[in-house]
Amino acid sequence: MKTYFAISSVWSFFIKTKICSLFIV
């Protein structure tokens, strides 16, 4: 379960950065 939480947090961070980059560019 801890691994799943870590992966989900990393994915959410990656998606947030992706959206931010899309808005900036």
PDB file with one MODEL, atoms N, CA, C and O in Angstrom:
MODEL        1
ATOM      1  N   MET A   1       0.843  -1.198   0.000  1.00  0.00           N
ATOM      2  CA  MET A   1       0.000   0.000   0.000  1.00  0.00           C
ATOM      3  C   MET A   1       0.883   1.255   0.000  1.00  0.00           C
ATOM      4  O   MET A   1       0.569   2.241  -0.667  1.00  0.00           O
ATOM      5  N   LYS A   2       1.977   1.209   0.745  1.00  0.00           N
ATOM      6  CA  LYS A   2       2.867   2.383   0.781  1.00  0.00           C
ATOM      7  C   LYS A   2       3.429   2.670  -0.602  1.00  0.00           C
ATOM      8  O   LYS A   2       3.555   3.825  -1.008  1.00  0.00           O
ATOM      9  N   THR A   3       3.767   1.601  -1.324  1.00  0.00           N
ATOM     10  CA  THR A   3       4.325   1.789  -2.668  1.00  0.00           C
ATOM     11  C   THR A   3       3.303   2.465  -3.567  1.00  0.00           C
ATOM     12  O   THR A   3       3.640   3.368  -4.332  1.00  0.00           O
ATOM     13  N   TYR A   4       2.037   2.018  -3.471  1.00  0.00           N
ATOM     14  CA  TYR A   4       0.982   2.604  -4.301  1.00  0.00           C
ATOM     15  C   TYR A   4       0.821   4.086  -3.991  1.00  0.00           C
ATOM     16  O   TYR A   4       0.634   4.897  -4.899  1.00  0.00           O
ATOM     17  N   PHE A   5       0.891   4.438  -2.723  1.00  0.00           N
ATOM     18  CA  PHE A   5       0.744   5.842  -2.317  1.00  0.00           C
ATOM     19  C   PHE A   5       1.894   6.669  -2.868  1.00  0.00           C
ATOM     20  O   PHE A   5       1.688   7.784  -3.346  1.00  0.00           O
ATOM     21  N   ALA A   6       3.100   6.126  -2.804  1.00  0.00           N
ATOM     22  CA  ALA A   6       4.276   6.843  -3.309  1.00  0.00           C
ATOM     23  C   ALA A   6       4.147   7.061  -4.812  1.00  0.00           C
ATOM     24  O   ALA A   6       4.408   8.156  -5.309  1.00  0.00           O
ATOM     25  N   ILE A   7       3.747   6.022  -5.531  1.00  0.00           N
ATOM     26  CA  ILE A   7       3.599   6.135  -6.990  1.00  0.00           C
ATOM     27  C   ILE A   7       2.513   7.144  -7.336  1.00  0.00           C
ATOM     28  O   ILE A   7       2.690   7.957  -8.243  1.00  0.00           O
ATOM     29  N   SER A   8       1.403   7.102  -6.631  1.00  0.00           N
ATOM     30  CA  SER A   8       0.299   8.030  -6.923  1.00  0.00           C
ATOM     31  C   SER A   8       0.732   9.472  -6.650  1.00  0.00           C
ATOM     32  O   SER A   8       0.367  10.384  -7.392  1.00  0.00           O
ATOM     33  N   SER A   9       1.502   9.672  -5.596  1.00  0.00           N
ATOM     34  CA  SER A   9       1.965  11.034  -5.280  1.00  0.00           C
ATOM     35  C   SER A   9       2.920  11.525  -6.362  1.00  0.00           C
ATOM     36  O   SER A   9       2.870  12.687  -6.767  1.00  0.00           O
ATOM     37  N   VAL A  10       3.786  10.636  -6.822  1.00  0.00           N
ATOM     38  CA  VAL A  10       4.728  11.016  -7.882  1.00  0.00           C
ATOM     39  C   VAL A  10       3.966  11.335  -9.161  1.00  0.00           C
ATOM     40  O   VAL A  10       4.282  12.303  -9.854  1.00  0.00           O
ATOM     41  N   TRP A  11       2.957  10.518  -9.474  1.00  0.00           N
ATOM     42  CA  TRP A  11       2.169  10.753 -10.693  1.00  0.00           C
ATOM     43  C   TRP A  11       1.422  12.066 -10.599  1.00  0.00           C
ATOM     44  O   TRP A  11       1.370  12.814 -11.575  1.00  0.00           O
ATOM     45  N   SER A  12       0.841  12.365  -9.445  1.00  0.00           N
ATOM     46  CA  SER A  12       0.101  13.627  -9.278  1.00  0.00           C
ATOM     47  C   SER A  12       1.050  14.814  -9.449  1.00  0.00           C
ATOM     48  O   SER A  12       0.688  15.819 -10.061  1.00  0.00           O
ATOM     49  N   PHE A  13       2.263  14.695  -8.908  1.00  0.00           N
ATOM     50  CA  PHE A  13       3.246  15.768  -9.043  1.00  0.00           C
ATOM     51  C   PHE A  13       3.632  15.935 -10.506  1.00  0.00           C
ATOM     52  O   PHE A  13       3.764  17.058 -10.994  1.00  0.00           O
ATOM     53  N   PHE A  14       3.815  14.814 -11.210  1.00  0.00           N
ATOM     54  CA  PHE A  14       4.196  14.858 -12.625  1.00  0.00           C
ATOM     55  C   PHE A  14       3.087  15.500 -13.447  1.00  0.00           C
ATOM     56  O   PHE A  14       3.360  16.307 -14.335  1.00  0.00           O
ATOM     57  N   ILE A  15       1.843  15.146 -13.157  1.00  0.00           N
ATOM     58  CA  ILE A  15       0.714  15.710 -13.903  1.00  0.00           C
ATOM     59  C   ILE A  15       0.595  17.212 -13.620  1.00  0.00           C
ATOM     60  O   ILE A  15       0.315  17.996 -14.526  1.00  0.00           O
ATOM     61  N   LYS A  16       0.806  17.603 -12.380  1.00  0.00           N
ATOM     62  CA  LYS A  16       0.723  19.028 -12.029  1.00  0.00           C
ATOM     63  C   LYS A  16       1.768  19.824 -12.796  1.00  0.00           C
ATOM     64  O   LYS A  16       1.467  20.888 -13.336  1.00  0.00           O
ATOM     65  N   THR A  17       2.988  19.314 -12.846  1.00  0.00           N
ATOM     66  CA  THR A  17       4.050  20.021 -13.569  1.00  0.00           C
ATOM     67  C   THR A  17       3.720  20.074 -15.048  1.00  0.00           C
ATOM     68  O   THR A  17       3.992  21.077 -15.709  1.00  0.00           O
ATOM     69  N   LYS A  18       3.136  19.005 -15.576  1.00  0.00           N
ATOM     70  CA  LYS A  18       2.768  18.972 -16.994  1.00  0.00           C
ATOM     71  C   LYS A  18       1.740  20.056 -17.291  1.00  0.00           C
ATOM     72  O   LYS A  18       1.876  20.799 -18.263  1.00  0.00           O
ATOM     73  N   ILE A  19       0.705  20.144 -16.444  1.00  0.00           N
ATOM     74  CA  ILE A  19      -0.352  21.145 -16.646  1.00  0.00           C
ATOM     75  C   ILE A  19       0.237  22.549 -16.513  1.00  0.00           C
ATOM     76  O   ILE A  19      -0.100  23.446 -17.286  1.00  0.00           O
ATOM     77  N   CYS A  20       1.117  22.733 -15.530  1.00  0.00           N
ATOM     78  CA  CYS A  20       1.725  24.058 -15.326  1.00  0.00           C
ATOM     79  C   CYS A  20       2.527  24.443 -16.557  1.00  0.00           C
ATOM     80  O   CYS A  20       2.448  25.581 -17.020  1.00  0.00           O
ATOM     81  N   SER A  21       3.301  23.501 -17.092  1.00  0.00           N
ATOM     82  CA  SER A  21       4.118  23.806 -18.276  1.00  0.00           C
ATOM     83  C   SER A  21       3.214  24.137 -19.456  1.00  0.00           C
ATOM     84  O   SER A  21       3.533  25.013 -20.260  1.00  0.00           O
ATOM     85  N   LEU A  22       2.088  23.438 -19.560  1.00  0.00           N
ATOM     86  CA  LEU A  22       1.170  23.706 -20.667  1.00  0.00           C
ATOM     87  C   LEU A  22       0.610  25.118 -20.550  1.00  0.00           C
ATOM     88  O   LEU A  22       0.481  25.826 -21.549  1.00  0.00           O
ATOM     89  N   PHE A  23       0.280  25.522 -19.332  1.00  0.00           N
ATOM     90  CA  PHE A  23      -0.284  26.859 -19.127  1.00  0.00           C
ATOM     91  C   PHE A  23       0.778  27.936 -19.356  1.00  0.00           C
ATOM     92  O   PHE A  23       0.479  29.003 -19.892  1.00  0.00           O
ATOM     93  N   ILE A  24       2.018  27.655 -18.947  1.00  0.00           N
ATOM     94  CA  ILE A  24       3.087  28.645 -19.092  1.00  0.00           C
ATOM     95  C   ILE A  24       3.420  28.835 -20.569  1.00  0.00           C
ATOM     96  O   ILE A  24       3.606  29.962 -21.028  1.00  0.00           O
ATOM     97  N   VAL A  25       3.495  27.730 -21.309  1.00  0.00           N
ATOM     98  CA  VAL A  25       3.889  27.821 -22.722  1.00  0.00           C
ATOM     99  C   VAL A  25       2.724  28.215 -23.619  1.00  0.00           C
ATOM    100  O   VAL A  25       2.892  28.333 -24.833  1.00  0.00           O
TER     101      VAL A  25
ENDMDL
END
